[in-house]
Amino acid sequence: MRSQCIWTPCKVLTPMSFKPSTLFTFSFSKQLLLPDKSIAGTSSTRRGISSYPPLMASSPSLKDGVSTQNESTQKTQQPLQQVAKRLEKFKTTIFTQMSSLAIKHGAINLGQGFPNFDGPEFVKEAAIQAIKDGKNQYARGYGVPDFSSAIAQRFKKDTGLVVDPDKEITVTSGCTEAIAATMLGLINPGDEVILFAPFYDSYEATLSMAGAKIKCITLRPPDFAVPIDELKSAITRDTRAVLINTPHNPTGKMFSREELSTIASLCIENDVLVFTDEVYDKLAFELDHISMASLPGMYERTVTLNSLGKTFSLTGWKIGWAIAPPHLTWGVRQAHSFLTFATSTPMQWAAAVALRAPESYYVELKRDYMAKKEILVEGLEAVGFKVFPSSGTYFVVVDHTPFGLENDIAFCEYLIKEVGVVAIPTSVFYLNPEDGKNLVRFTFCKDEGTLRAAVDRMKEKLKRK
């Protein structure tokens, strides 16, 4: 039976003419069925653990717009999955997939990068107090003033740069939104943007939303050094921006001063912007973190992206920010205004308290994570992995090939189902999945007991072939 649409015309409403009784309506003879919310993505293949059913599977044949199937068949027919073309290649994120599998199989989750321990009490108490004090309504769109000031103070301490908290800082709902607001606010359709692979998966997705053309420079083990000659060939006067993540997820690489200086020179020469994701800046173990904005001539062309979650083990708060000169902040704020408008008010007040923590907090944080890293790295080496150096973040990348599985996805499936440990297949972080098929990523942002239990499971059940 064809669904019938009945419409009632109405005049255009102006603020003076609108009355609550002045309405127009659409009614349908059949209620539309919504897609199963547990299924996301399309029939297009994206790097991941599982594939989704084709969009056109079991579609009834149509004649003159009317289904030739009977009424009972129609009632069970699911509508086609629909998604904008710019996103149809993407599926549910690998992190969601792997965390779901961890729960299903009772596996120890060393995949997704969220701590299994809580943030500091003094920060949580500050959030509770802010809520009790009635700081619960919309914040200023680009950030609570006290929090913006705290960000500026921390940035000066870390980089030596003085920024205007009202004109050059935008508070966002996590660094993920800061990334999206930067891409959507500063990149035009057709603009060329350079990424370093492997890369955090939201980079490619948000650049696709912005309609950018992506060029990729692959960082390769064992040290994941920047191939300077390849980069020089890639950056041209058609390049709009370069996106850098240091310390680097997933490899743990930290861009050296020499690498950053070379990138800076190329960007200045070709009038290119730099977007730099520095969420792991306080988890730099073997080298000092260098912020791209602090290099000569770079602040005016750099957007620095950061967040609270990694440093204070409060990933669920989703508090992030973007620091940029006013002419770039304008674009970031325009996009931010129509993405989220404002970020959680009480959490911003608490975040201001967090950023003013004494230096002893950061010293203890680094000491704690270095101990966790040692447990995991020594365990992985004892199991038989080839472990690559990690100078920052709380991730370690390993070569899984000694265990005889054909690729990273097959290995991670086996590791979850047969061993009871979760890792992330790194091929999802490359434009060309083949570049990452031999590598998987483990995280050590877990308590020591969890790390030791995961290592023990692998020692017991994971055998080299």
Secondary structure, DSSP 4 states (H G I P E B T S, - for coil): -PPPEEE---PPP-TTT--TT----EEESSPPPPPPTT--S-SS--SSS--PPPTTTTPPPEETTEESS-HHHHHHPPPPP---GGGTT--S-HHHHHHHHHHHHT-EE-SS---SS---HHHHHHHHHHHHTT--SPPPTT--HHHHHHHHHHHHHHH-----TTTSEEEESHHHHHHHHHHHHH--TT-EEEEEES--HHHHHHHHHHTPEEEEEE-BTTTTB--HHHHHHH--TTEEEEEEESSPTTT-----HHHHHHHHHHHHHHT-EEEEE-TTTT-B-SS----GGGSTTTGGGEEEEEESHHHHT-GGG--EEEE--HHHHHHHHHHHHHHTSS--HHHHHHHHHHHT--HHHHHHHHHHHHHHHHHHHHHHHHHT-EEPP--BTTEEEEE-GGG--SSHHHHHHHIIIII-EE-EEGGGGSSSGGGGTTEEEEE--S-HHHHHHHHHHHHHH----
